[in-house]
Structure formats: C-alpha cells, structure tokens
C-alpha cells in the first residue's frame, strides 16, 4: 500500500501547478491586472523612478559633439523582495479516498476538495499581490517581513503635491464649500503639469461614488447636458449606489471611473485569554496587516457568535492589538480568533491615475527568484509527513511592485 501522496495523479506537482493557470485571476483583482510583470535577476529589487517628462532635444551645431541627456527628477530605489506563502494539510482519510480505494462518492468529494482548496490558496496569494499594489498606489508605502522576520517598509516617495487632504469645509460628504468637479479638475491638472500625461482613470469605492452621484452640483450639470439626469441611474449601474459610473466619467472627462469595492481579510489567532468587559490589549499570533481605526471582529468558534470593536493601536513588538472598548464576551486562546476586513481602496479616498507616461507604464511587478531552483512567479510544492500521515500543499510567490513615475498618481482624501 503506497503511503503519503505517492502514486496519486491529482497530487503530482505538474497537476497542482496547472491549478495556478486555471485559477490565475480571482474575481476583482483589477489593480494588479493594469500593469505588466517582469523578472528580477535577484531578490534585491532595484529600480529608478522619476518625476516630470516632456523633454526636448536641444539645437546644436551639426559638427559639434552631441550633448548627453538624462531624465530629471530621478531617484534610485532598492528593497528586498517580499515573500508570501501558505500551506494546507490533507490527512489519511482524504489520501485514501483520492486513491479510489473507497467509494466513488468518496473519491469525487476528495477531488472536489483539491479543486476548492487550491482555488482558495491561489486566490489568497493573488489578493496579497493586489494588496501590495493598493498600498503602493494609494498609500505610497508598503510594509512586510524580511528574512529575519523584522518588519521593513518601502517608501515610494509620492510627491507631496500629489497627496492632498481636503479641509473640513470642502469634504465631499457634507462640506459646506465642497466642489467635487473643481477638486477633480485640479488633480488632473497636477498630473498634466508634472509629466504631460492625461489622468484617464479615476478610482474609488462605492462609498465615494455615492458622494459624487448625489452631489447637487453634479446633478445640476447632468440635467443641462445631453446625458439627462435619468441616465445616471440607468444602464450599467453600481449595485450598491444605483448610479452609472460611465456617465460620471463622461462628465468629469475621464476615460474610466473605476468603482472598486473588493475587500481583503486579515485573520489572527488569539494567543491569550480575553476576559469580558476587561481586556483591551488583545494578544494575537501575528499583527501584520491590521490597521488603526479598523474594525476588529472577535469570533467565538464554539458558539458561532461574534462582536466588533474598534482598533486603537497596534504593538508589533509584543504582538498585540489594542481596542478602544473591551469586548462584552470572553474568548479562549488557541481556539477563538479575530478578523479585520478592509477595502483595497479606502472609504475616504479618490485617486486619479495616468497609467502610462510617454508610452511607458507607470508601474510594474518585479518577480524575484526563490527556492533552490531559482523559480519566478507563483509556484506549488508538496511534501509528506509520516506520523500522523499528512500531505502538505504550499502555494508561494516572491516579488515587489515598483513605481516608475511617482507623479502620475494623485490621491485625494475627501472625507
């Protein structure tokens, strides 16, 4: 009788790797799909970024030496590639069923589980890449663990002029002096003046779309245009706001208004007991990716209940998350867990983007080599453990998004 994954066709590495091609693009990872991918020769990612553009060759005498040119506003960057991976175990019962020695129903259930779990592993891997892009483009920095398990940060040096926070009177939700159209025109002008490119894409989530769709000034403009006010609420409307982003894109002079509501989930196990109405410093096994002002959801695994508290601070050194108010129930270490769910694009942000400057994409994902075989891109691996008899499947990747044109992004904090 073979042991482990030996002799199981569905668990051969070639078969597992094909799952990556089949499930390569989970739903709504649209940010990373905008930009190309290339291979870095080493795990140290190096790139040059620049601000400005529209250079022009100088007049010179035909018999004189050509002057040497260089792009202005160049900055050199270097960072170790981020590595992310995840594994899942399959036990003895599963292994026996997938060998077809049990019933047909058992084999089919085991086959379906492989497909389901591989899709989950791949989707979570792709969402990590999407998260990295969102942090770079909309936050200007990115943090992750290095080989020494120390948190490091990459600063993409977005210009101050391209990161604007509206004053309270001008906030898009209820500001007494708000002027959404003027704010967007100003952002488009900042990008155009900086590098000559047109901001053809506006990006926000449905919360900000709601501010725009029901803004009195925009509605008044629509009634005077050839679109008519009714068209804003018909056609390919956003399911949450019931407004058509394409109509707003035309009014605002944007090629595309991308409304992106996709979320990611951060989960951590409790490493210490939580006493109801008392504990506000929450010990967890990993604080990475939790954010101040996020909502921390406490799950009671046995009761199937949960409650939410606001995150006040995060202490990476002792791996704790502090909440503003102690939860009203007690929770057990090692059994219960906490979750934070966030949108890739914040609820208070509207971004403008020129996807290319002078024919060059503004960003790219650099894949880094890893493993003894110097592999690039998403890969699967598999190994067996004898006691207890378990097969592990792992999906991993390594790389870093890089930003070549720092002034082609304009981030506006609107609320």
C-alpha positions in Angstrom: 0.0 0.0 0.0 1.6 3.3 -1.0 2.0 6.0 1.6 1.5 9.7 1.6 0.9 11.3 -1.8 2.8 8.6 -3.7 1.0 7.3 -6.8 -1.8 9.9 -6.6 -2.1 11.6 -10.1 -4.1 14.5 -8.7 -1.3 15.4 -6.3 1.6 15.4 -8.8 3.3 18.8 -9.0 2.6 19.2 -12.7 -1.1 18.8 -11.9 -1.1 21.1 -9.0 0.8 23.8 -11.0 -1.9 23.6 -13.6 -4.4 24.7 -11.0 -2.5 28.0 -10.9 -3.2 28.6 -14.6 -6.8 27.6 -14.2 -7.5 29.9 -11.2 -4.9 32.6 -12.1 -7.3 35.6 -11.8 -9.7 35.5 -8.9 -12.7 37.9 -9.0 -11.8 41.6 -8.9 -8.0 41.8 -8.7 -8.2 44.7 -11.2 -5.4 46.9 -9.9 -2.6 44.4 -10.5 -4.1 43.5 -13.9 -3.4 47.1 -15.1 0.4 46.6 -15.0 3.0 44.3 -16.5 5.2 41.8 -14.8 8.9 41.1 -15.3 11.7 39.1 -13.7 14.3 40.5 -11.4 17.8 38.8 -11.6 18.0 38.7 -7.8 15.8 39.0 -4.7 17.1 42.6 -4.2 14.8 44.6 -6.3 16.3 47.8 -7.8 14.6 50.4 -9.9 14.7 54.0 -10.8 11.7 56.3 -10.6 11.2 59.8 -12.0 9.1 62.9 -11.8 8.4 65.1 -14.8 8.5 64.4 -18.6 8.1 66.1 -22.0 11.8 66.5 -22.6 13.0 68.1 -25.9 16.3 67.6 -27.8 18.4 70.8 -27.9 19.7 72.6 -31.0 23.4 72.0 -31.7 25.8 72.7 -34.5 26.0 69.8 -37.0 29.7 69.4 -36.5 29.7 69.6 -32.7 29.5 66.7 -30.2 26.1 65.6 -29.1 25.2 66.7 -25.5 24.5 63.9 -23.1 20.9 63.8 -21.8 19.4 62.4 -18.7 15.8 62.2 -17.3 15.2 64.7 -14.5 13.8 64.0 -11.1 15.3 60.5 -11.0 15.5 58.6 -7.7 17.1 55.2 -7.2 15.4 52.6 -5.1 16.4 49.3 -3.7 14.4 46.8 -1.5 14.4 43.2 -0.7 11.5 41.4 -2.3 8.6 40.4 -0.2 7.8 36.7 0.2 4.4 35.3 0.9 3.2 31.7 1.1 0.6 29.5 2.6 0.1 25.7 3.1 -2.7 23.3 3.7 -2.7 19.8 5.0 -4.6 16.7 3.8 -4.9 13.8 6.1 -5.1 10.0 5.9 -8.8 9.7 5.2 -8.5 12.2 2.3 -5.4 10.4 0.9 -7.2 7.0 1.0 -10.3 8.4 -0.8 -8.3 10.1 -3.5 -6.6 6.7 -4.3 -10.1 5.5 -5.4 -9.9 2.6 -3.0 -13.0 3.8 -1.2 -16.4 4.6 -2.8 -16.8 6.6 -5.9 -18.6 9.3 -3.9 -15.6 9.5 -1.5 -13.2 9.9 -4.5 -15.4 12.6 -6.1 -15.6 14.5 -2.8 -11.8 14.3 -2.4 -11.2 15.6 -5.9 -13.6 18.5 -5.4 -11.8 19.4 -2.2 -8.5 19.6 -4.0 -10.0 21.9 -6.6 -11.7 24.1 -3.9 -8.7 24.3 -1.6 -6.2 25.0 -4.4 -8.5 27.8 -5.7 -8.6 29.3 -2.2 -4.8 29.1 -1.8 -4.3 30.7 -5.2 -6.9 33.4 -4.7 -5.4 34.4 -1.3 -2.0 34.5 -3.0 -3.3 36.9 -5.7 -5.0 39.1 -3.2 -1.7 39.6 -1.4 -0.3 40.9 -4.7 -3.3 43.2 -5.1 -2.9 44.4 -1.5 0.7 45.3 -2.3 -0.3 47.4 -5.3 -3.0 49.2 -3.4 -0.6 50.1 -0.6 1.9 51.4 -3.2 -0.5 53.4 -5.3 -2.9 54.7 -2.7 -0.8 54.9 0.4 2.7 55.5 -1.0 4.4 52.8 1.2 4.5 49.1 1.8 5.4 47.1 4.9 6.3 43.4 5.2 8.6 41.0 7.0 12.1 40.4 5.7 14.1 37.2 6.0 14.9 38.0 9.7 11.2 38.3 10.5 11.6 42.0 11.0 9.0 44.4 9.6 10.5 46.6 6.9 8.9 49.4 4.9 9.3 50.6 1.3 8.6 54.3 0.7 7.7 55.0 -2.9 8.2 58.8 -2.4 5.0 60.1 -3.9 5.3 63.9 -4.2 3.5 66.0 -1.6 1.6 67.9 -4.3 0.0 64.6 -5.4 -1.3 63.7 -1.9 -4.0 66.1 -0.9 -6.3 66.1 2.1 -9.4 68.4 1.8 -10.1 70.8 4.6 -13.3 70.1 6.6 -15.4 72.7 4.7 -14.5 71.0 1.4 -15.2 67.4 2.4 -17.3 65.6 -0.2 -19.8 64.2 2.2 -21.2 67.2 4.0 -18.7 70.1 3.4 -20.4 73.5 3.2 -18.0 74.6 0.4 -17.5 71.2 -1.3 -16.8 71.3 -5.1 -16.2 67.8 -6.4 -15.8 68.8 -10.0 -13.2 71.5 -9.2 -11.2 69.1 -7.0 -11.0 66.5 -9.8 -10.0 69.1 -12.4 -7.3 70.3 -10.0 -6.0 66.8 -9.6 -5.9 66.2 -13.4 -4.0 69.5 -13.8 -1.4 68.5 -11.2 -0.7 65.3 -13.2 -0.7 67.0 -16.6 1.6 69.8 -15.4 4.0 67.4 -13.8 4.6 65.0 -16.7 2.3 65.8 -19.6 0.2 62.7 -19.2 -3.6 62.7 -19.0 -5.3 61.3 -16.0 -7.5 58.8 -17.8 -8.6 56.8 -14.8 -10.4 57.7 -11.6 -10.6 55.1 -8.9 -12.8 55.0 -5.8 -15.1 52.6 -3.9 -18.9 52.8 -3.8 -18.9 55.0 -0.6 -17.2 57.8 -2.5 -19.2 57.1 -5.6 -22.3 57.9 -3.5 -20.9 61.3 -2.6 -20.4 62.0 -6.3 -23.7 60.6 -7.7 -25.8 62.6 -5.3 -23.8 65.8 -5.3 -26.2 68.7 -6.1 -23.6 70.4 -8.5 -23.1 67.2 -10.5 -26.8 66.5 -10.7 -27.4 70.1 -11.9 -24.8 69.7 -14.5 -26.3 66.4 -15.7 -29.7 68.0 -16.2 -28.2 70.6 -18.5 -26.1 68.0 -20.5 -27.1 65.7 -23.4 -27.0 62.8 -20.9 -30.0 63.8 -18.9 -30.3 63.2 -15.2 -32.1 59.9 -15.6 -29.2 58.3 -17.4 -27.1 58.4 -14.3 -29.4 55.9 -12.7 -29.8 53.5 -15.6 -27.7 51.2 -17.7 -24.7 49.6 -16.1 -25.3 51.0 -12.6 -23.3 50.2 -9.5 -25.2 47.6 -7.5 -24.8 49.5 -4.1 -25.2 53.2 -5.1 -27.5 52.6 -8.1 -25.6 55.1 -10.3 -23.8 54.6 -13.6 -20.0 55.4 -13.2 -19.6 55.7 -17.0 -22.0 58.8 -17.0 -19.9 60.4 -14.3 -16.7 59.6 -16.2 -18.0 61.4 -19.3 -19.0 64.5 -17.2 -15.6 64.5 -15.4 -13.6 64.0 -18.6 -12.2 60.6 -17.5 -11.8 57.6 -19.8 -12.8 55.3 -16.9 -14.3 55.8 -13.5 -13.4 52.5 -11.8 -15.6 51.7 -8.8 -13.8 49.0 -6.8 -15.3 47.5 -3.7 -13.2 44.3 -3.4 -12.0 43.6 0.1 -9.3 41.6 1.9 -9.5 39.8 5.2 -6.8 39.7 7.9 -7.1 36.8 10.4 -5.1 36.0 13.6 -5.5 33.5 16.4 -5.8 34.7 20.0 -2.6 33.7 22.0 -4.1 34.8 25.3 -7.4 34.6 27.1 -9.8 37.6 26.7 -11.9 38.5 29.8 -15.2 40.2 29.0 -15.6 43.9 29.9 -11.9 43.9 31.0 -9.3 43.1 28.3 -8.5 45.8 25.8 -4.9 44.6 24.9 -5.5 41.7 22.6 -2.6 39.2 22.2 -2.6 37.6 18.7 -0.2 35.3 16.8 0.5 38.0 14.1 -0.3 41.7 14.0 0.8 42.1 10.3 -1.8 44.0 8.1 -4.0 45.1 11.0 -4.7 48.9 10.8 -5.5 51.5 13.3 -9.2 52.6 13.1 -10.0 49.2 11.5 -12.8 47.0 13.0 -11.6 44.0 14.9 -14.2 41.2 14.9 -14.0 38.7 17.7 -15.2 35.2 16.8 -16.3 32.6 19.3 -15.6 29.3 17.5 -17.7 27.1 19.6 -20.8 29.4 20.0 -20.6 30.7 16.4 -21.0 34.3 17.6 -19.0 37.4 17.1 -18.8 41.1 18.1 -16.9 44.1 16.8 -14.6 46.6 18.4 -12.5 49.5 17.0 -8.7 49.2 16.8 -7.0 52.0 18.8 -3.4 50.9 18.3 -1.1 48.1 17.2 2.1 46.9 19.0 4.2 44.8 16.7 6.9 44.2 19.3 4.7 42.3 21.7 2.2 41.1 19.0 -0.9 42.8 20.5 -3.8 44.9 19.2 -5.4 47.4 21.5 -9.1 48.1 21.1 -11.0 51.2 22.4 -13.5 49.1 24.3 -13.2 45.7 25.9 -15.4 43.0 24.2 -18.6 42.1 26.1 -17.8 38.3 25.9 -14.8 36.2 27.0 -12.7 34.4 24.4 -10.3 31.5 24.6 -6.6 31.4 23.5 -5.7 29.0 20.7 -9.4 28.4 19.8 -11.0 31.7 19.1 -9.7 34.3 16.7 -10.0 37.9 15.4 -10.6 39.2 11.9 -10.3 42.6 10.2 -11.9 43.2 6.8 -10.9 46.2 4.7 -11.4 47.5 1.2 -8.4 47.7 -1.1 -9.3 51.3 -1.7 -10.1 53.3 1.5 -13.6 54.7 2.1 -12.3 58.3 2.1 -10.1 58.4 -1.0 -10.5 59.3 -4.6 -7.5 58.6 -6.9 -6.6 59.8 -10.3 -4.1 58.0 -12.4 -2.2 58.2 -15.7 -1.4 54.5 -16.5 1.5 55.5 -18.8 3.8 58.4 -19.3 5.4 58.9 -22.8 4.4 55.4 -23.7 5.8 53.7 -20.6 3.7 52.1 -17.9 4.0 53.9 -14.6 4.3 50.7 -12.6 5.4 47.1 -12.8 5.6 44.0 -10.7 9.1 42.6 -10.3 9.2 38.9 -9.7 12.1 37.7 -7.6 13.8 34.3 -7.8 13.4 32.0 -4.8 14.0 28.4 -3.9 16.9 26.1 -4.8 15.7 26.0 -8.4 15.5 29.8 -8.8 11.8 29.9 -9.6 9.9 33.0 -10.6 6.2 33.6 -10.0 3.5 31.6 -8.2 4.6 28.0 -7.5 3.2 25.0 -5.8 5.2 22.5 -3.7 4.1 19.3 -1.9 5.6 17.0 0.8 4.6 14.2 3.1 4.7 13.7 6.8 4.5 10.1 8.1 3.3 10.3 11.7 0.5 11.3 11.5 0.2 10.6 7.8 -0.3 14.0 6.2 0.4 15.6 2.8 1.1 19.3 2.7 0.5 21.5 -0.3 2.0 25.0 -0.4 1.5 28.0 -2.7 4.1 30.8 -2.6 5.4 33.8 -4.5 8.0 36.5 -4.2 8.4 39.9 -5.6 7.6 43.6 -5.2 5.6 46.2 -7.2 7.7 49.1 -8.4 6.6 52.6 -9.3 8.5 54.3 -12.2 6.5 57.6 -12.4 5.8 58.9 -8.9 3.8 62.0 -10.1 1.4 60.0 -12.3 -0.8 59.3 -9.2 -3.0 61.9 -7.5 -4.5 60.8 -4.2 -7.3 62.9 -2.7 -8.6 62.3 0.8 -12.2 63.5 0.5 -13.7 62.8 3.9 
